[in-house]
Each structure stands twice: as C-alpha cells, then as structure tokens.
Amino acid sequence: MPEQSDFDDSIRREERASLHEELLARLDQKGVQAAEGASDAELADLLSAIDEFEVAVERAGGDLMVDSPDSSEPERPEFVLPHPHDDESVPTYIRRVQSATARLGPMAGP
C-alpha cells in the first residue's frame, strides 16, 4: 500500500498540472501561446500583465474585439496586444506588454 506522503505528492502533482493547464488555456483564449518550459509563476505574471493591458485599452476607449491580436485591420494598432517573438522569454514578453500598457496610460485616464 502506498505511503500517505506518496499519495499527497501525487495529489500535489495533479493539482500543479491542472493549474498549469488552466493558465495555458487562459492565455490561449487571449491569443497567446506561452513558451515551453515557462513556470506557473511566469504564466500567472504574464496573464496578469495581459489583463492590465486589456483594462488600459478599455479605459482608453478601445474595443478588444476590434483590436484583437488576430485583427487584420485593427482600428488602433496601439490597442493590439504585442505579439510574442518566437525566441522571446516570458519575462521579456511581460516587460513588453507592461511597456505597451504604460504607453496607454495617458490615453486611459483615471
């Protein structure tokens, strides 16, 4: 019979795997394919940065449906989430998203 600690470790692994899949799914819904090997903390930070960008776009009067990453002709290109580069690390991409959010700051108002 397995030890209790082995059982607990198995549950924790399943929970971590489930969390990882949830983070990847939420990023995918936002049109972002996360880099392989990214930690859950990095994925969560990326998701937060994207959420903050989207809030700034909406405050500035942008339409996330029209100015989506998949838009062939966005109304306002500055309202489109930056695309990650193929060789870009998650922390570097987070900084680019944060920079794009900061540029929207004056447009977004209070």
CYANA upper distance limits for C-alpha pairs under 8 A (distance plus 0.5 A):
  2 PRO  CA      6 ASP  CA      6.83
  2 PRO  CA      7 PHE  CA      7.26
  3 GLU  CA      7 PHE  CA      6.95
  4 GLN  CA      8 ASP  CA      6.63
  5 SER  CA      9 ASP  CA      6.53
  6 ASP  CA     10 SER  CA      6.66
  7 PHE  CA     11 ILE  CA      6.84
  8 ASP  CA     12 ARG  CA      6.72
  9 ASP  CA     13 ARG  CA      6.64
 10 SER  CA     14 GLU  CA      6.77
 11 ILE  CA     15 GLU  CA      6.66
 12 ARG  CA     16 ARG  CA      6.58
 13 ARG  CA     17 ALA  CA      6.57
 14 GLU  CA     18 SER  CA      6.56
 15 GLU  CA     19 LEU  CA      6.61
 16 ARG  CA     20 HIS  CA      6.58
 17 ALA  CA     21 GLU  CA      6.70
 18 SER  CA     22 GLU  CA      6.65
 19 LEU  CA     23 LEU  CA      6.71
 19 LEU  CA     40 ASP  CA      8.17
 20 HIS  CA     24 LEU  CA      6.77
 20 HIS  CA     40 ASP  CA      6.41
 21 GLU  CA     25 ALA  CA      6.57
 22 GLU  CA     26 ARG  CA      6.67
 23 LEU  CA     27 LEU  CA      6.71
 23 LEU  CA     40 ASP  CA      7.96
 23 LEU  CA     43 LEU  CA      6.89
 23 LEU  CA     44 ALA  CA      7.22
 23 LEU  CA     47 LEU  CA      8.21
 24 LEU  CA     28 ASP  CA      6.55
 24 LEU  CA     33 GLN  CA      8.05
 24 LEU  CA     34 ALA  CA      7.34
 24 LEU  CA     43 LEU  CA      7.98
 25 ALA  CA     29 GLN  CA      6.73
 26 ARG  CA     30 LYS  CA      7.10
 26 ARG  CA     47 LEU  CA      8.20
 27 LEU  CA     31 GLY  CA      6.97
 27 LEU  CA     32 VAL  CA      5.74
 27 LEU  CA     33 GLN  CA      7.18
 27 LEU  CA     34 ALA  CA      7.71
 27 LEU  CA     47 LEU  CA      6.93
 28 ASP  CA     32 VAL  CA      5.54
 28 ASP  CA     33 GLN  CA      6.26
 28 ASP  CA     34 ALA  CA      8.49
 31 GLY  CA     69 PRO  CA      7.11
 31 GLY  CA     70 ASP  CA      8.09
 32 VAL  CA     83 HIS  CA      8.18
 32 VAL  CA     84 PRO  CA      8.12
 34 ALA  CA     38 ALA  CA      7.73
 34 ALA  CA     43 LEU  CA      7.92
 34 ALA  CA     90 VAL  CA      7.92
 35 ALA  CA     89 SER  CA      7.57
 35 ALA  CA     90 VAL  CA      7.22
 38 ALA  CA     42 GLU  CA      6.62
 38 ALA  CA     43 LEU  CA      7.05
 38 ALA  CA     90 VAL  CA      7.33
 39 SER  CA     43 LEU  CA      6.75
 40 ASP  CA     44 ALA  CA      6.53
 41 ALA  CA     45 ASP  CA      6.61
 42 GLU  CA     46 LEU  CA      6.58
 42 GLU  CA     90 VAL  CA      7.03
 42 GLU  CA     91 PRO  CA      7.43
 43 LEU  CA     47 LEU  CA      6.63
 43 LEU  CA     90 VAL  CA      8.09
 44 ALA  CA     48 SER  CA      6.71
 45 ASP  CA     49 ALA  CA      6.67
 45 ASP  CA     94 ILE  CA      7.95
 46 LEU  CA     50 ILE  CA      6.69
 46 LEU  CA     90 VAL  CA      7.68
 46 LEU  CA     91 PRO  CA      8.35
 46 LEU  CA     93 TYR  CA      8.40
 46 LEU  CA     94 ILE  CA      6.02
 47 LEU  CA     51 ASP  CA      6.64
 48 SER  CA     52 GLU  CA      6.69
 49 ALA  CA     53 PHE  CA      6.73
 49 ALA  CA     94 ILE  CA      6.84
 49 ALA  CA     97 VAL  CA      6.91
 49 ALA  CA     98 GLN  CA      6.69
 50 ILE  CA     54 GLU  CA      6.70
 50 ILE  CA     81 LEU  CA      8.17
 50 ILE  CA     97 VAL  CA      7.24
 51 ASP  CA     55 VAL  CA      6.76
 52 GLU  CA     56 ALA  CA      6.73
 52 GLU  CA    101 THR  CA      7.58
 53 PHE  CA     57 VAL  CA      6.72
 53 PHE  CA     81 LEU  CA      7.95
 53 PHE  CA     97 VAL  CA      7.44
 53 PHE  CA     98 GLN  CA      7.67
 53 PHE  CA    100 ALA  CA      7.81
 53 PHE  CA    101 THR  CA      5.37
 54 GLU  CA     58 GLU  CA      6.75
 54 GLU  CA     64 LEU  CA      7.71
 55 VAL  CA     59 ARG  CA      6.65
 56 ALA  CA     60 ALA  CA      6.67
 56 ALA  CA    101 THR  CA      6.85
 56 ALA  CA    104 LEU  CA      6.78
 56 ALA  CA    105 GLY  CA      7.28
 56 ALA  CA    108 ALA  CA      6.09
 57 VAL  CA     61 GLY  CA      6.93
 57 VAL  CA     62 GLY  CA      5.51
 57 VAL  CA     63 ASP  CA      7.84
 57 VAL  CA     64 LEU  CA      7.91
 57 VAL  CA     79 PHE  CA      6.23
 57 VAL  CA    101 THR  CA      8.48
 57 VAL  CA    104 LEU  CA      7.47
 57 VAL  CA    108 ALA  CA      7.39
 58 GLU  CA     62 GLY  CA      5.43
 58 GLU  CA     63 ASP  CA      6.98
 58 GLU  CA     64 LEU  CA      7.87
 58 GLU  CA    108 ALA  CA      8.09
 59 ARG  CA    107 MET  CA      8.29
 59 ARG  CA    108 ALA  CA      5.10
 59 ARG  CA    109 GLY  CA      7.28
 60 ALA  CA    104 LEU  CA      7.67
 60 ALA  CA    107 MET  CA      5.57
 60 ALA  CA    108 ALA  CA      4.33
 60 ALA  CA    109 GLY  CA      7.32
 61 GLY  CA    108 ALA  CA      8.00
 62 GLY  CA     67 ASP  CA      7.77
 62 GLY  CA     76 ARG  CA      8.18
 62 GLY  CA     79 PHE  CA      6.87
 63 ASP  CA     67 ASP  CA      6.41
 64 LEU  CA     68 SER  CA      5.90
 64 LEU  CA     79 PHE  CA      8.18
 64 LEU  CA     80 VAL  CA      8.34
 66 VAL  CA     71 SER  CA      7.08
 66 VAL  CA     74 PRO  CA      6.41
 66 VAL  CA     75 GLU  CA      7.32
 67 ASP  CA     71 SER  CA      6.57
 67 ASP  CA     73 GLU  CA      8.49
 67 ASP  CA     74 PRO  CA      5.18
 67 ASP  CA     75 GLU  CA      6.80
 67 ASP  CA     76 ARG  CA      7.07
 67 ASP  CA     77 PRO  CA      7.49
 67 ASP  CA     79 PHE  CA      6.35
 67 ASP  CA     80 VAL  CA      5.66
 68 SER  CA     74 PRO  CA      7.72
 68 SER  CA     79 PHE  CA      8.43
 68 SER  CA     80 VAL  CA      6.09
 68 SER  CA     81 LEU  CA      7.55
 69 PRO  CA     80 VAL  CA      6.10
 69 PRO  CA     81 LEU  CA      6.33
 69 PRO  CA     82 PRO  CA      7.97
 69 PRO  CA     83 HIS  CA      7.70
 74 PRO  CA     80 VAL  CA      7.85
 76 ARG  CA     80 VAL  CA      7.79
 78 GLU  CA    100 ALA  CA      8.15
 78 GLU  CA    104 LEU  CA      8.26
 81 LEU  CA     97 VAL  CA      7.63
 81 LEU  CA    100 ALA  CA      8.37
 82 PRO  CA     96 ARG  CA      7.93
 82 PRO  CA     97 VAL  CA      6.97
 82 PRO  CA    100 ALA  CA      8.09
 84 PRO  CA     88 GLU  CA      7.07
 84 PRO  CA     93 TYR  CA      6.60
 85 HIS  CA     93 TYR  CA      8.42
 88 GLU  CA     92 THR  CA      6.88
 88 GLU  CA     93 TYR  CA      6.92
 89 SER  CA     93 TYR  CA      6.77
 90 VAL  CA     94 ILE  CA      6.57
 91 PRO  CA     95 ARG  CA      6.86
 92 THR  CA     96 ARG  CA      6.96
 93 TYR  CA     97 VAL  CA      6.74
 94 ILE  CA     98 GLN  CA      6.61
 95 ARG  CA     99 SER  CA      6.58
 96 ARG  CA    100 ALA  CA      6.71
 97 VAL  CA    101 THR  CA      6.68
 98 GLN  CA    102 ALA  CA      6.64
 99 SER  CA    103 ARG  CA      6.76
100 ALA  CA    104 LEU  CA      7.04
101 THR  CA    105 GLY  CA      7.00
104 LEU  CA    108 ALA  CA      6.40
105 GLY  CA    109 GLY  CA      7.22
